[in-house]
Amino acid sequence: MRREIFRMERAEAEALLGLAEVIHLASTTAEGEPVLRTVHGVVVRGAIAFHGAPVGEKTEAVGRPAVVSCEQLVASIPSYFTDPERACPATTLYRSAQAHGVIERVDDPDHKAEVLEALMQKYQPEGGYTPLDASSPLYRKAIAGILVLAVPLSRLDGKAKLAQNRTPEERARILTKLWERGAPGDAAAIELLRGACLDTPVPEFLQAPAGCVLACALGPRDVAAAVDLLEGGYWNQGVSREAIARALLGSSAWVGARDAAGRLVATARAISDGSRRAWVYDVMVAPSLRGRGVGEAVVRLLLGHPAVRGASHVHLGTQDAHTFYARFGFRDRAALPPRPFTSTEMVFSRR
Ligand SMILES: CC(C)(COP(=O)(O)OP(=O)(O)OC[C@H]1O[C@@H](n2cnc3c(N)ncnc32)[C@H](O)[C@@H]1OP(=O)(O)O)[C@@H](O)C(=O)NCCC(=O)NCCS
């Protein structure tokens, strides 16, 4: 039988634990009763650390064996994606990390402050507070009074079930089915699955010009490279990098293309209500790769994106690429049949 679940690299498992919204902590009480808690955790000094009140269940847990775990649900795969009759292939794709260890109490004030500061940075990244410092009169008492616990990650196990056990053809079919289904998270799941199994054939909707790989879901790791591409655009003159970045991350669909070395060489995004209107923005191909079909491939992918394809009208503005967009069916608004009413486009501008 082919292996269904694959071990993750240690760094990847640690990153998953560190990024998880919540961590599950299983241990026992003094009486040997099992306890399961959900905690906010951070990875500090090679351990998953969390805090609690100095009295209560968590205090009793010190010195006891525990298991900490987190999971990321990637996609639920119905049986009919790969088999029209048998229920057996129904499954859930996920990534998870689990560590076994003994719960330790952190007593050193500097170490406690480091954990608490890491918790703040994770759960209140916008700041708005004075950073924690054990020697500061602002925090000295609070740090002494709070309980900080940690479970070392020496026995850490990460698992990724990302359809690695399926044949490459089955996997390509799953990618197509995920794209067709287009539920929230499916586009991101497609990219995770492709990243886990590099021998997966490229499905039709991701076909790209030679030397390029299309990406149907870009994310935080692509922001800097995309902003590098976009900040030269005539429509972004005077727009800060930060504003361009927020627009990318706030879009309903954000796609792109990478070159053979994995560098981002094209980006395109859209906002959409999924039904009546979508707006395409920030279409850009790296100058050295223009004229090879990359722009066309990226715009086709964007128009077929689950968030965009249901919109009956897709809008965009362009200074000089009218004929480029005409090949997808875009028409000058003035050439459309007049509406049965007159209206003026109005804008409420904040700057
Ligand atoms: C416009 C842009 C995205 C097109 O990307 P690209 O990868 O060069 O385009 P493709 O190679 O897929 O071109 C497809 C076709 O469109 C044509 N085309 C490309 N850019 C064009 C433009 N600005 N105006 C008119 N036609 C254009 C190409 O000549 C090609 O035609 P062909 O198949 O007959 O040779 C790219 O040139 C770019 O990034 N430009 C700068 C940013 C920009 O203007 N973005 C659009 C803002 S609305």
PDBQT file of the ligand as one rigid body, heavy atoms in Angstrom, charges set to zero:
ROOT
HETATM    1  C1  LIG A 401       0.489  44.458 -20.834  1.00  0.00    +0.000 C 
HETATM    2  C2  LIG A 401       1.307  43.279 -20.367  1.00  0.00    +0.000 C 
HETATM    3  C3  LIG A 401       0.754  42.761 -19.047  1.00  0.00    +0.000 C 
HETATM    4  C4  LIG A 401       1.232  42.159 -21.426  1.00  0.00    +0.000 C 
HETATM    5  O1  LIG A 401       2.018  41.083 -21.004  1.00  0.00    +0.000 OA
HETATM    6  P1  LIG A 401       2.895  40.237 -22.046  1.00  0.00    +0.000 P 
HETATM    7  O2  LIG A 401       3.399  39.034 -21.356  1.00  0.00    +0.000 OA
HETATM    8  O3  LIG A 401       3.893  41.113 -22.686  1.00  0.00    +0.000 OA
HETATM    9  O4  LIG A 401       1.792  39.870 -23.090  1.00  0.00    +0.000 OA
HETATM   10  P2  LIG A 401       1.708  38.614 -24.011  1.00  0.00    +0.000 P 
HETATM   11  O5  LIG A 401       3.071  38.178 -24.441  1.00  0.00    +0.000 OA
HETATM   12  O6  LIG A 401       0.859  37.594 -23.375  1.00  0.00    +0.000 OA
HETATM   13  O7  LIG A 401       0.979  39.282 -25.195  1.00  0.00    +0.000 OA
HETATM   14  C5  LIG A 401      -0.131  38.809 -25.776  1.00  0.00    +0.000 C 
HETATM   15  C6  LIG A 401      -0.419  39.698 -26.954  1.00  0.00    +0.000 C 
HETATM   16  O8  LIG A 401      -0.768  41.008 -26.535  1.00  0.00    +0.000 OA
HETATM   17  C7  LIG A 401       0.058  41.959 -27.185  1.00  0.00    +0.000 C 
HETATM   18  N1  LIG A 401       0.370  43.009 -26.246  1.00  0.00    +0.000 N 
HETATM   19  C8  LIG A 401       1.160  42.895 -25.178  1.00  0.00    +0.000 A 
HETATM   20  N2  LIG A 401       1.213  44.079 -24.535  1.00  0.00    +0.000 NA
HETATM   21  C9  LIG A 401       0.442  44.928 -25.236  1.00  0.00    +0.000 A 
HETATM   22  C10 LIG A 401       0.095  46.273 -25.070  1.00  0.00    +0.000 A 
HETATM   23  N3  LIG A 401       0.568  47.017 -24.064  1.00  0.00    +0.000 N 
HETATM   24  N4  LIG A 401      -0.743  46.811 -25.955  1.00  0.00    +0.000 NA
HETATM   25  C11 LIG A 401      -1.221  46.095 -26.972  1.00  0.00    +0.000 A 
HETATM   26  N5  LIG A 401      -0.919  44.808 -27.187  1.00  0.00    +0.000 NA
HETATM   27  C12 LIG A 401      -0.092  44.236 -26.324  1.00  0.00    +0.000 A 
HETATM   28  C13 LIG A 401       1.297  41.206 -27.577  1.00  0.00    +0.000 C 
HETATM   29  O9  LIG A 401       1.907  41.834 -28.675  1.00  0.00    +0.000 OA
HETATM   30  C14 LIG A 401       0.761  39.855 -27.910  1.00  0.00    +0.000 C 
HETATM   31  O10 LIG A 401       0.258  39.843 -29.201  1.00  0.00    +0.000 OA
HETATM   32  P3  LIG A 401       0.618  38.669 -30.217  1.00  0.00    +0.000 P 
HETATM   33  O11 LIG A 401       0.156  37.387 -29.538  1.00  0.00    +0.000 OA
HETATM   34  O12 LIG A 401      -0.161  39.016 -31.432  1.00  0.00    +0.000 OA
HETATM   35  O13 LIG A 401       2.085  38.751 -30.367  1.00  0.00    +0.000 OA
HETATM   36  C15 LIG A 401       2.812  43.628 -20.224  1.00  0.00    +0.000 C 
HETATM   37  O14 LIG A 401       3.270  44.146 -21.434  1.00  0.00    +0.000 OA
HETATM   38  C16 LIG A 401       3.115  44.597 -19.120  1.00  0.00    +0.000 C 
HETATM   39  O15 LIG A 401       3.368  44.195 -17.988  1.00  0.00    +0.000 OA
HETATM   40  N6  LIG A 401       3.107  45.891 -19.418  1.00  0.00    +0.000 N 
HETATM   41  C17 LIG A 401       3.404  46.913 -18.468  1.00  0.00    +0.000 C 
HETATM   42  C18 LIG A 401       2.299  47.034 -17.463  1.00  0.00    +0.000 C 
HETATM   43  C19 LIG A 401       0.962  47.263 -18.065  1.00  0.00    +0.000 C 
HETATM   44  O16 LIG A 401       0.793  48.080 -18.957  1.00  0.00    +0.000 OA
HETATM   45  N7  LIG A 401      -0.018  46.521 -17.550  1.00  0.00    +0.000 N 
HETATM   46  C20 LIG A 401      -1.393  46.629 -17.979  1.00  0.00    +0.000 C 
HETATM   47  C21 LIG A 401      -2.012  47.738 -17.274  1.00  0.00    +0.000 C 
HETATM   48  S1  LIG A 401      -3.722  47.808 -17.599  1.00  0.00    +0.000 SA
ENDROOT
TORSDOF 0
